[in-house]
Amino acid sequence: MSLFPRLVLAFFAILFAAMLALWASGPERHSLFEWPPAVFCLVIALMCFVKGRVFHFFGGLIASSVLLGVLAGVISTLKDAEPLPTSAISILGALGICGVYGWVSLKYLLATRFGFVAPPKPKSERLSVEFDQVHVRVVEAQDPAADWNQQFAWDDVIRVCFVNGGLDDSDYLFFTLRGQEKPRVVPTEARGGPELLGAVVDRGLFPQDVWRKAIAETGGRTHCWPPHEEAATH
């Protein structure tokens, strides 16, 4: 996730944490169990500014909270269920939510173990992007045979797409090349990735207005230029 989406997420997480904290500490008598939502939002905000093992430690706290929450929901639903068809629907719904979110949380916990297991190196440390006036090259130093290693010519580029990776992945540039059906993919998280995006804009392959919409995107959408019909005529 790039800097701008992280700042936006951190801002709203801190805002919600402050609102929940004010509510939990209000004049009315509240239980201590009403503070965890504020802490949860604060942890999300902290995750926007840390990396590596610390990031996975906070991620483990969030995953544990989600896992305990969905399990508590299933137990509560089973406890309050009545012998009616509607209760069966509620139980199935609770089990479905537990199966999806519980499995994702458990998978994350097993993979990272609160940061005690060394996380895989990010693309910014594994990949580097180099380019000149003729070619673009992507190099993965640790594995010369990896699929990320590639080279293509600027003159062969007929279309560029910017794919937002959402909150949990890198953004990507997809280059459609003349005479090739499969596009070349370059993560902007790689070293030299932001500079490559700047070169794409400078070469007129991605107009300024489309570029500004693309980098402000946080919902995982794709922005392309030119439209597919125009690219197909090149």
MOZI-V599303 format. One line per field, one symbol per residue. burial: + if it has 24 or more other C-alpha atoms within 12 Angstrom, else -. A space follows every 10 residues. Layout:
burial: ???
This chain:
burial: ++--++--++ --++--+--+ +--------- ------++++ +++++++++- ---+++++++ +++++++--+ +-++--+--- ---------+ +--++-++-- ++--++-++- -+++------ --++-+++++ +----+++++ -------+++ ++-+--++++ +++++++--+ +++++++--- ---+++++++ ++++-++-++ +---+++--+ +--+++++-- -+++++---- ----
